[in-house]
Amino acid sequence: MLEKRMSSSSQTPDRWSLDSWFTRFAAPDYVDFKAALVRDVESLKAQAEALTTDVTEIISVINAFEALSDRLGHLSAYLGCLSADDANDEAVKADEAWISTLDAETTKLRASLQSALAALDETAFAAMLVDPSLKGAEHAVTRMREEGQHQMKSEMEALAADLNVNGIHAWGRLYDTLSGKMVFDMTFPDGHTESVPMARRRALMSEPDRRLREASFHAGQKPWQDHADTLAAGLNGIAGTRLSLYGHRGLGHFLDTPLFDGAMSRASLDAMLEAIHTHIELPRRAIRAAARLQGTSALHYFDLEAPQVAAPDAKPLTWDEACATVERSFSSAYPRLGEYFRSLLSQRWIEAQARPGKRPGAFCTGSQLRHEERIYMTWHGTVHDMVTLAHEAGHAWHSCVLRPARSYAANYPMTLAETASNFGEMILLDGLLSDPGLTKETKAYLLDQEMLRAHAYLINIPMRYEFEKAFYTERAAGEVSVSRLNELMSQAQRQLYGDTLLADGTDPLFWASKMHFFITGVSFYNFPYVFGYLLSQALFARFKEEGPSFLPRYEAFLSMTGSASCEEVARQTLGADLTSPDFWATALRAIEPNLIAYEALA
């Protein structure tokens, strides 16, 4: 039960081990691995550049590229773990910068391979796919060929890869550097003034004390406003680069690439958004209930991430208790997941220790070379942290289920990745909410947390999509000014939130303060989250209806995620049609029981 407290000293490992990946950073095995990787990338790149329509040679490069990608991914994951573990380690930062140049070389290699695949006629390509050495890689190879058909000449793609390092990606690095150094002067409710790092602002806007939220929001707007011209130049530069490349690659629409990356169709995206807009009053009801709990007629933007129900106990959760609670919820509902979670802990594959120098945030990564996963987070003793642990464990379990697959079939899109993580969260929350010993206060708090998630996924993230779509549409005709960016953001917020925001409750500068818009490795870093949230709702509803007999189908679903499109995975494992708004409407309505219980609190 959530209220029970365990010893404050942690008996459960909260510090990960990376020893099975390398002896240590810069050790001989690490240095040798790097040197061999550089040598083999150059060698295989030369082979790829020399490819003709000889199918035997193309197959050889395809298989060699798969093995090479495993090694590159292994090293990238290792450096990512070290960098998050100690953000001040300059030697690790230097190797992260170095590997970005190696990534550019690998991009050129892939472009040459894709060009060779695209040059094959349909008959030759179909014959190639039945080669026994490509069994299990058919989907990945077909996608590479599709990319090759929308690709510039190899020398142009090579130039683009080189320019991107100091072009589009430089804008992203500028944003990270600039936002990372931002501070603002804030007067706290008790009257004292403090210089606050921007990294702390979001936490302040999640505080129960509304005065703190309001003060941090308004004071924190100033740096974004002061740097708005620079940030607008960055956003225009990122979008402009993409649009130019899309044009040269013969892509008809700026959504073609993010949809391809998400392995989903425009019809599925449109159906999902149609269902959200049709049933928008469901998540809006959650916001209205939150406003009633707060005692206001509507919410301000700075209220949207704040709890309206106080945590039941001021004493922080211990790491031991959180792990025991997650393990109990998993094991009760899904024994194989519970067993896997215990193995994550016993093998020290989770980093959660709170200490200076760690980078904020949470993620799951892994090595297909070692067939191991790692979870990174920082434990602060909150229920939110416990939900994060379940979320990342869902990701890790997804990778574990895919271990038997070859690497080409184990690379799944963000859309389906977020499905598994949300499923993990839902198992935890359902276990907590169904606990007969749960107090009324704790249940109210958990319902509040669940509704925060619901309107974030169903209103806030679709709002980001609508803004970005409007921005890219205008950017195609020329640069978009700061004032126009502010207008587009306010319009998107009004469109989705409606009257649930106060008259002065929008955040026009959200385009500047939300880092997701400045991620250069992927565009439209928004709708895959909505997709994953709603699909997980549908999966969990099936699970609740069918019980344990559904779990083999769930694992079949996870096993297919790297081998087919989203539509095909859903059709084969669930019998679902993702292009139907009715499917998404049913998934969306799954939030209603908890919503009704939440409204009763208000």
PyMOL commands that set and color helices and strands:
alter all, ss='L'
color gray80, all
select helices_A, chain A and resi 28-49+55-85+90-119+122-129+132-134+138-149+154-166+168-181+198-204+210-226+228-248+256-261+266-278+281-294+301-303+319-333+335-346+383-401+407-409+414-433+440-475+482-500+510-513+515-518+527-560+566-574+581-589+592-601
alter helices_A, ss='H'
color red, helices_A
select strands_A, chain A and resi 183-187+193-197+350-351+363-367+372-376
alter strands_A, ss='S'
color yellow, strands_A
deselect
rebuild
show_as cartoon
